[in-house]
Amino acid sequence: MYLGLHFAARSDVGLIRSNNQDSAFAGPHLLVVADGMGGAAGGDIASSIAVGRLAALDGESHGPDEALDELKDAIADAHAEIVDRARNDPELSGLGTTVTALLRAGSTLSMAHIGDSRAYLLRDEQLDQVTTDHSFVQHLVDTGRISAADAEHHPKRSMLLRVLGDVDADVPVDISVRETRPGDRWMLCSDGLSGVVSRETLHKTMVEVEDPGDCADALVSLALSAGAPDNVTCVVADVVDIDDAPDGVGPPTSTQIVGAAARDRHRPSAGGSSAAAKAARLSASEESEEDEEPSRWEVLWPRVRPWVLPVVALLVVVGGAWGAYAWTQTQYYVGEENGNVAIFRGIPQDLPVVELHTLVERTTVPLDELPAYQQERIDATIRASSLEDAFSVVDALEAEA
């Protein structure tokens, strides 16, 4: 018995995002989904790097014992390259990517996983989620603080505890080896699919749609019909016995690359003209009106005497400085205070005569009890959009301590 993969990869920018930061790869021996993050000029780069490093493994030369080590080495190389890119380009600071990858060697599959992209296995019409999300909300579920149903709508469901890149430290990646057999169907996806399409609908579609390409198309269409606020990417692969296939009929041998790694990051969504797309754009847009009347300054400017100009310039400077200071006092970040994790208001810099940050709370979480990569994040400070967001970051760190 000689096993092969009958595969298909699909990716769509979704109905809200302007570019695709997901990347995916499907080949005879390798399946990968990567969901990049880090802003418009970062996430697509991170996911493309991960897919580029892993794509080299799609070959016949892997033995069952070597495949896992080769997968781990490729993941480590991708992490190092992402960190290096961020270090050399300040605009890319904070970029990272999830990775879920399967490498086939004979009748085994070596798996690497980090982040909240997922791998599902359909076997004997039973669907199992094989991976575990590395997210704050999943930790709340695992510790019994909230239910799985509550997690689907939790406001912090996108907060990740682990991604590839982001910090210059070794990041733990889930590694495993699984036996596979003819009839298995694997589905890898970004959270743009699993976050909006229910498990029951995923199960039903994977059972009923026979061809992997048609199944992948159907899954992406379901996400678009649900509003697709994020990029949507999936890989569907069936494990087949090539010896049992009719002559001249077999799984595809050419690879498929989709999303940012395929240079189609700005391709329009397939659902761009649908009713769901119109509703999504309407809900995401903000009404703006242009003031066509001239400003009072434009009317009065010809009458302003020359001696007034220096006064105006001084007021502008003072007003700008005060506005900048007032803005800093609306910011929060998580840093270190006397060896413990602490929450600060402001920004982590000071001027010679003005302090731009103040301590809000020194927590009981010791810095030296956190993983090395989290310690580096704290040293560099973790920005938060609000005080509530800062406490959520601390909760996530406390869970890892």
C-alpha positions, 0 to 999 in steps of 0.5 A: 500500500502506497499512500498519497494526498489528494489536496486543494488550497484556497484563500480569500481576502474576505469582505473587510480587509484590504489585503491578504495576510494569510498564506497556504501551501499544499503539495504531495508531501506538505500542507501548511496554513499561516495567518500573519499579523503585524499590520498592513506591512507585516503580516503578509511578510511573516506568513510568506516567510513561514511558507517559503521556509517550509515549502522546501520540505515538499519532497520524497526524501523524508524518512519517518524518523527524520521528518519531525526534525526537518519540520522543527528545523524549518520552523526555527529558520522561519522564526529566525528570519522573521525576527531578523526582518523585524530587527532590521526594519522598525516599521515591521516591529511586532510582525508574526504568524501562526503556523499549522503544518503537516509533513508526510513520510510514508504512513505517518504525518509529522505536525507542527503548530503554533497560534490559532490556525487549526487542523481538523481530521475527518475519520469515519465521518467523525470530525476531531480538532487535532490542534489546540489554540494558543490563545488567552480565551482557550486558556480560560476554557482549559481552566474552566473559567468560561465554556467553549460556547462563551469562547466563540463570542469572547471579546479577547478571542484573538489575543494569542499567547504564542506566534512565530516571530514577534520576539527574539527568543525560542518560542515553544511549538507543538510537535507531534507524529500521527499515523494516517490511513486511506479515507482520512480527510485533513483540513487546515484553516486560519481563524477566518474560517473557524471563527465564523463557521460553526463546527457542525457546518464544517463537519457537514460540508467535509462529509458531503462534498467529496472532491477536495477542491470543491470542499475547499471552495464550499468552506470559503463560500460559507465564511464569505456568507457569514460576513468574513471579517478576516482573511479566509484560508483553508487546505483540504487533503484526502489520504488515498491509496495510490495502488487502488487508484485506476490506471492514469488516475491519481492525486495531483503532483503540482503544488498549490500556493495561495494568499500572500505567498502567492503574490495575490494579497490584494486580489478582490474577494470572491464575495465582493458583490454579494449581499453579505459583502455589502452588509459587511462594508456598511457595518464597517464604514464610518460616515464622513462629511466634508466641510465645503465652507472656508474656515474662519482662518482662511477668511481672517488671514488676509487681515492678520497683522504681521505682529500677530504671527509670532504669537500664533506660532508660539500658541501652535507650539504650546498647544501641540506640546500639550496635545502630545502630552495629553495623548500619552496619558491616554495610553497604557502598557505592561512593563516591569517594576522591581522584578514584577509585571506592572501596568503603566499609564503613558508611554515608556519614555521620558523628557528631561523635565516631564515624566510621560508614564506613571505606575498604575499597578504593580502585580504579583506576577514575578518576571523571572517566572515567565518564559524567556520570550515573554520576558523579552516582550515585557522588557520591550513593553507590551502596548495596550489600547486601554486599561482593561486591555492591559489587565487582560494582558496581565491575566494571560501572563499570569496564566503562563507564569 
